Amino acid sequence: MRNYFMKSMLALACLALVAVPLSAQKGKGGGGGPSGGTGCAVVATPALSTVTASPGMNVGVFGRVGNCAGGKKRYTVTVSSMSSCGAETMIGSSVITFAGGETKLISVSYPIAPDTCPGAMSVTVSVYSGGTMLASDSAILTVQ
């Protein structure tokens, strides 16, 4: 029953990300504008497979990352978490090539560490060009 519920939630989250256009989602863009800076990216608020988790449980993170620059760009996309007691975990990182105006879906699954502090955990998707953060957004996961 629990496995069926998790698969249903993952499918629902994926469907929600595909059904809602990026322009209608809350996102934060940034980075170089018309002056020719390092790039321009937008990150939609990530969706989580569950809003509450226990240590040892797997959590899915789903997001949309877009290139708002006119030309082809390579960005580093990272997914990280910060526990309620300040422990940061790098969940994943990948260099992704975007065409001008292109948006891509990202997804990653990770287990909550057994020694994670209970409380609110922030799960963040960020986009970098070189060492410059262009966009970032977070979702809250409650660890019990």
Protein Blocks (a to p, Z undefined) as FASTA:
>chain_A
ZZmmmmmmmmmmmmmmmmpcfklpccddedjdfkopabdcdddddddfbfbdcehiacdd
ddddddfbfbdcddddddddddfkopacdfbdcdddddehiacdddddddddfklcedjd
dddddddehjbcfbdcddddddZZ
